[in-house]
Amino acid sequence: MSDGQLPDRGAVPVDHVSLRRHNLAVVLGNLRESGPRSRARIATDTGLNKATVSSLVSELSDLGLVRDGEVERGGGVGRPGQTVEVDGRVCGLGVEANVDYIAVLVLDLRGEEVLYRRTPVDVPGLGAQRTLDELARAIRSAVAELRDGGRDVAGVTVALPGMVETTPGVLRHAPNIGWQQVQVADELTARLAAADGDDGTARVACPIRVDNDANLSALAEYVMGSSAGVADLVHLTGETGVGGGVIADGQLLRGTQGFGGEIGHMPIGNPSQPCGCGRFGCWETAVGLAALLREVADPDDTTITDPSVDLDIRLAEIRRRAELGDGRTLRGLEAIGTALGLGAAILVDLLNPRVIALGGYFAVLGDFFLHAMETELDKRVVLPGRGGCRIVLSSLGFRAACRGGAHVALEAVLTDPASVATPTAVVAEVPGGMA
């Protein structure tokens, strides 16, 4: 399937093997989307006959993807039916490296979060190779923990804040972390395929995918966020850099070379303010995390500005000050909201989305600057009534990119359940579509 496309599970294959695999996906998708049900109910829902459904369920059970659930008790005549439900043993792993942290998140096939860890790391200071060492170590540790619990990993997706060429898994340019031309998929392949890690964990062999953090955040928002199912949305990341993942008519927009969404570099900031990209006056210099810290605190206010302090703690302190009515904090947040409204107005006029979802720190503090942002939007958007666009605070926060990555890893299983039957090599792949 092409990048960012919904998998076409309704297309009917022509040969028997493909038809079988297609039908496995149909049954698994029915259970994941509709919940536990009897084989008879699955047959009714999918249009497959009961004997075929029983055979498919048996194969999915052998693959570790479904299991028997509770007995379905109804008021009808005859024996109660045994329900079938999605098994949570198979998981997808999303991992993110950003300016000041790395994070790992695991979703099981039911869409439930199994594990999440975020570790403060000076990624620009470490450099690409040492950061990849840390990523490999975090992946190995998570996989070892999952295996101890009887779970397995179907795939890994790496989220990065820069221009990613997904097919070879190469990060072309990421100014905020100082990486250029890094063969991320191949580098992680070599590390994870080693016989043993330096922490004693076993080798990891599963597909490795790489994508831009904003794209994965938008996928997560579309699939499982507060705007789930909204076919036209923009997700703003709200971190050191500001990226924009765009979903249009249910499809992720990537652009000609896959580098779309670098909206943080629109030249609408203070022209005297330097950006990590080497230019001046980019939008993220007015609304990124550095801009927030600059607006609400002096450099010597280490409670807020010390990068070694976990970001959650620093944001909680900003929130505490805002709730107490601190003038400096409130004025700073209003300035962020106004600058956000300026850039968002351009996006609304250009893309006409139904929703702009604010992620990252925008979601944590957004209730303090939404009024200023919406006031600026209403002043600047040409479309009547903002073209039907509303602003929402994403429920995914800083986990959005990892969640999108874990979802992409699982989508390959949902599209082709039989693929888990054969051990897969660690390879770079194009991220899959959305469930």
C-alpha positions in Angstrom: 0.0 0.0 0.0 1.2 3.6 -0.5 2.3 5.8 2.4 -0.4 7.0 4.6 -3.2 5.2 2.8 -6.0 3.3 4.5 -5.4 -0.4 3.9 -8.0 -1.7 1.5 -9.3 -4.7 3.3 -12.3 -4.8 1.1 -10.5 -5.6 -2.1 -11.0 -9.3 -3.1 -7.8 -11.2 -4.0 -7.9 -13.5 -7.0 -6.0 -16.6 -5.9 -6.9 -18.9 -3.0 -3.8 -18.1 -0.9 -4.4 -14.4 -1.1 -8.1 -14.9 -0.5 -7.3 -16.8 2.6 -5.0 -14.1 3.9 -7.6 -11.4 3.0 -10.3 -13.3 5.0 -8.0 -13.7 8.0 -7.6 -9.9 8.0 -11.4 -9.4 7.6 -12.1 -11.6 10.7 -9.3 -10.1 12.8 -10.4 -6.6 11.8 -14.0 -7.4 12.7 -13.0 -8.6 16.2 -10.7 -5.6 16.8 -13.2 -3.0 15.7 -16.4 -4.6 17.1 -15.2 -6.5 20.2 -15.7 -10.1 21.3 -18.4 -12.0 19.4 -19.4 -15.6 18.6 -18.3 -17.3 15.4 -21.9 -17.1 14.2 -22.0 -13.3 14.8 -18.6 -13.0 12.9 -20.1 -14.9 10.0 -23.1 -12.5 10.0 -20.9 -9.4 10.2 -18.5 -10.4 7.5 -20.7 -12.4 5.1 -18.5 -15.4 5.4 -20.0 -18.8 6.0 -19.8 -20.4 9.4 -17.4 -23.2 8.5 -15.0 -20.7 6.9 -15.1 -18.5 10.0 -14.4 -21.4 12.3 -11.4 -22.4 10.2 -10.1 -18.8 10.1 -10.6 -18.4 13.8 -8.6 -21.6 14.4 -5.8 -20.3 12.2 -5.8 -16.9 14.0 -5.7 -18.7 17.3 -2.7 -20.7 16.2 -0.9 -17.5 15.3 -1.6 -16.1 18.8 -3.8 -13.3 17.5 -7.2 -14.4 18.9 -8.4 -16.6 21.8 -11.7 -17.9 23.2 -13.5 -15.3 25.4 -16.5 -15.6 27.6 -19.6 -17.7 26.8 -22.2 -15.6 25.1 -25.4 -16.0 27.1 -28.6 -14.9 25.5 -32.2 -15.6 25.8 -32.5 -17.7 22.7 -32.9 -21.4 22.2 -29.9 -23.7 21.9 -26.4 -23.8 23.3 -24.8 -20.5 24.3 -22.0 -19.5 21.9 -18.3 -19.3 22.7 -17.1 -15.8 22.0 -13.8 -15.0 20.3 -11.7 -12.0 21.2 -8.4 -10.5 20.1 -5.4 -11.8 22.0 -3.1 -9.2 23.4 0.1 -11.2 23.1 1.3 -9.6 19.9 2.4 -6.0 20.3 3.7 -3.0 18.4 6.5 -0.9 19.7 6.9 2.8 19.0 10.1 4.6 20.0 10.9 8.3 19.7 14.2 10.3 19.9 13.7 14.0 20.4 15.8 16.9 21.6 15.9 16.1 25.3 14.4 12.6 25.7 14.0 9.2 24.2 10.7 7.3 24.8 9.3 3.8 24.2 5.7 2.8 24.1 4.1 -0.6 23.5 0.5 -1.2 22.3 -1.0 -4.7 22.2 -3.2 -5.8 19.3 -6.3 -4.7 21.3 -4.9 -1.2 21.2 -4.2 -1.1 25.0 -1.0 0.5 26.3 1.3 -2.1 27.8 4.4 -0.1 28.6 5.6 3.5 28.4 9.0 4.9 29.4 10.5 8.3 28.8 14.1 9.0 29.7 15.7 12.5 29.7 18.6 12.4 27.2 20.6 15.2 25.6 20.2 13.9 22.1 22.1 16.7 20.3 24.9 16.3 22.8 25.1 12.5 22.4 25.1 12.6 18.6 23.5 10.2 16.3 25.6 7.0 17.0 25.4 7.2 20.7 21.7 8.0 20.6 21.1 5.0 18.4 23.0 3.0 21.0 20.5 4.3 23.6 17.5 3.6 21.4 18.7 0.0 20.8 19.2 -0.5 24.5 15.7 0.8 25.2 14.1 -1.4 22.6 16.0 -4.5 23.8 14.9 -3.8 27.4 11.3 -3.3 26.4 11.3 -6.5 24.3 12.9 -8.5 27.1 10.2 -7.3 29.5 7.5 -8.2 27.0 8.9 -11.7 26.4 9.1 -12.3 30.1 5.3 -11.6 30.2 4.6 -14.0 27.4 4.2 -11.3 24.7 6.0 -10.8 21.4 6.7 -7.7 19.2 5.5 -7.6 15.6 7.5 -4.5 14.7 9.2 -1.3 15.8 8.6 2.2 14.4 11.1 5.0 15.2 9.8 8.6 15.4 12.3 11.4 14.7 11.9 15.2 14.5 13.2 15.8 11.0 12.9 15.0 7.3 12.7 11.2 7.0 12.8 9.2 3.8 10.7 6.3 4.9 11.4 3.6 2.3 15.1 3.2 3.2 14.5 4.4 6.8 17.0 7.4 6.4 16.9 10.6 8.4 17.9 13.2 5.8 17.9 16.4 7.9 17.0 17.1 11.6 18.3 20.6 12.6 17.0 20.5 16.2 19.0 17.4 17.0 21.9 18.0 14.6 21.5 14.8 12.5 22.0 14.6 8.8 22.0 11.6 6.4 21.7 9.0 9.2 20.8 5.4 8.1 18.6 4.9 11.1 16.9 1.6 10.1 20.2 0.0 9.0 22.0 1.3 12.1 19.4 -0.1 14.4 19.3 -3.3 12.5 22.9 -3.9 13.2 22.6 -3.2 16.9 19.4 -5.2 17.5 20.5 -8.2 15.4 23.7 -8.6 17.5 23.8 -11.9 19.4 23.5 -10.2 22.8 23.2 -6.7 24.1 25.6 -5.2 26.6 22.8 -5.6 29.1 22.5 -9.3 28.5 19.2 -9.1 26.5 18.7 -11.3 23.5 18.7 -10.2 19.9 15.6 -8.5 18.5 14.4 -9.6 15.0 11.3 -7.8 13.7 10.6 -5.1 11.0 12.0 -1.6 11.7 10.3 1.4 10.3 11.2 5.1 10.5 9.0 8.1 10.1 8.7 11.8 11.1 7.3 12.4 14.6 4.6 14.8 13.4 3.3 12.3 10.8 3.1 9.6 13.4 1.4 11.9 15.9 -1.2 12.8 13.3 -1.8 9.1 12.6 -2.3 8.5 16.3 -4.7 11.4 16.6 -6.7 10.1 13.7 -6.9 6.6 15.0 -7.0 6.9 18.8 -6.9 10.5 19.9 -9.6 13.0 20.9 -10.2 13.6 17.2 -10.4 9.9 16.2 -12.2 9.4 12.9 -12.0 13.1 11.8 -10.9 12.7 8.2 -9.4 16.2 7.8 -7.2 17.4 10.6 -3.8 18.9 11.4 -1.8 17.8 14.5 0.7 20.3 15.9 3.5 18.6 17.9 4.3 21.4 20.4 7.9 20.4 21.3 11.3 22.1 20.8 10.4 22.0 17.1 6.9 22.4 15.8 5.8 20.0 13.2 2.5 19.5 11.5 1.0 16.1 10.5 -1.8 16.6 8.0 -4.6 14.1 7.5 -6.8 15.0 4.4 -9.8 12.9 3.5 -8.4 10.1 5.7 -5.0 10.1 4.2 -1.6 11.3 5.5 -0.2 14.0 3.3 3.6 13.6 2.8 4.4 15.7 -0.3 6.5 14.9 -3.4 9.5 13.5 -1.5 7.8 12.7 1.7 9.1 15.8 3.6 5.8 17.6 4.0 4.7 19.0 7.4 7.7 21.2 8.3 5.3 24.0 9.2 7.5 25.2 12.1 9.8 26.8 9.5 7.2 29.1 8.1 8.8 32.6 8.2 6.3 34.3 10.4 8.3 34.7 13.7 10.5 37.5 14.9 13.0 38.0 12.1 15.8 38.6 14.7 15.2 35.3 16.5 17.6 32.5 15.3 16.1 29.0 14.6 17.8 25.7 14.9 17.6 25.3 11.1 20.1 28.2 10.7 17.6 30.7 9.5 15.8 33.5 11.4 12.2 34.2 12.3 10.7 30.7 11.8 7.3 30.0 13.4 8.8 27.6 15.9 11.0 30.4 17.4 7.7 32.0 18.5 5.8 29.0 19.6 8.2 26.1 20.3 9.3 25.0 23.7 12.2 27.3 23.8 9.9 30.2 23.1 7.6 29.2 25.9 10.4 29.0 28.4 11.8 32.3 27.3 8.3 34.0 27.6 7.5 32.7 31.1 10.8 32.7 32.9 14.2 34.4 33.1 17.3 32.3 32.2 18.3 32.0 35.9 14.9 30.6 36.8 16.3 27.0 36.8 13.1 25.5 38.1 11.7 26.2 34.6 14.8 26.5 32.4 17.1 23.7 33.6 17.0 21.1 30.8 18.2 18.4 33.2 14.8 18.7 35.0 12.2 16.4 33.5 9.9 18.4 31.2 6.7 17.2 32.9 8.0 18.7 36.2 8.8 22.0 34.5 5.5 22.2 32.7 3.7 21.4 36.0 5.5 24.3 37.6 4.4 26.7 34.8 0.9 25.4 35.2 1.0 26.0 38.9 2.2 29.6 38.4 -0.6 30.2 35.9 -3.2 28.8 38.2 -1.9 31.2 41.0 -2.4 34.1 38.6 1.3 34.9 38.1 1.4 37.9 35.7 4.7 36.9 33.9 3.4 33.4 33.3 0.0 34.5 32.1 1.4 37.1 29.7 3.9 34.6 28.3 1.2 32.0 27.6 -1.0 34.7 26.0 1.9 35.6 23.7 2.3 31.9 22.7 -1.4 31.7 22.0 -1.4 34.8 19.8 1.6 33.5 17.8 -0.1 30.1 17.5 -3.2 31.7 16.1 -1.2 33.5 13.4 0.3 30.3 12.1 -2.8 28.3 12.5 -4.8 30.9 10.5 -2.5 30.2 7.5 -3.1 26.4 7.9 -6.8 26.9 8.1 -7.0 29.0 5.0 -4.6 26.7 3.1 -6.0 23.3 4.2 -9.5 23.9 5.5 -9.2 21.2 8.2 -12.1 20.2 10.4 -9.8 20.1 13.5 -6.5 21.5 14.5 -5.3 19.2 17.4 -2.7 20.7 19.7 -0.2 18.1 21.0 2.9 18.1 23.2 3.2 21.0 25.6 0.3 22.8 23.7 -2.0 20.1 25.1 -0.6 20.4 28.6 -1.0 24.2 28.9 -3.5 25.0 26.1 -6.4 25.9 28.3 -4.4 29.0 29.4 -3.9 30.3 25.8 -6.8 28.9 23.8 -8.7 32.2 24.1 -5.8 34.2 22.7 -5.2 31.7 19.9 -8.8 31.6 18.8 -9.1 35.4 19.0 -6.2 35.7 16.6 -7.6 33.0 14.4 -11.0 34.8 14.1 -9.2 38.0 13.2 -7.1 36.5 10.4 -8.9 33.5 8.8 -10.6 34.5 5.6 -13.0 31.6 5.6 -16.3 32.3 7.2 -16.6 30.7 10.6 -13.0 29.5 10.3 -14.2 27.2 7.5 -15.8 24.9 10.2 -12.4 24.4 11.9 -12.3 23.8 15.7 -9.2 23.7 18.0 -8.9 20.8 20.4 -6.3 19.7 22.9 -5.0 16.3 22.0 -5.5 13.7 24.7 -2.3 12.0 23.6 0.2 14.7 24.8 3.8 13.7 24.4 3.0 10.1 23.7 1.4 10.8 20.3 4.4 10.0 18.1 5.2 6.7 20.0 1.5 5.7 19.9 1.4 6.4 16.2 4.6 4.3 15.7 3.2 1.4 17.7 0.0 1.5 15.7 2.0 1.4 12.4 3.8 -1.6 13.6 0.5 -3.4 14.4 -1.1 -2.3 11.2 1.1 -4.7 9.2 -0.4 -7.6 11.3 -3.9 -6.4 10.9 -3.5 -6.1 7.1 -1.8 -9.5 6.8 -2.2 -11.7 9.9 -0.4 -14.6 8.3 2.7 -12.5 8.3 3.4 -13.3 11.9 3.6 -17.0 11.2 7.1 -16.7 9.6 9.9 -15.1 11.6 10.8 -11.8 9.9 14.3 -10.3 9.5 15.0 -6.9 10.8 14.5 -4.7 7.7 13.5 -1.1 6.9 10.0 -0.7 5.7 7.6 2.0 4.6 5.1 2.8 7.4 1.7 1.2 6.9 -1.7 2.9 6.8 -4.3 3.5 9.5 -6.8 1.1 11.0 
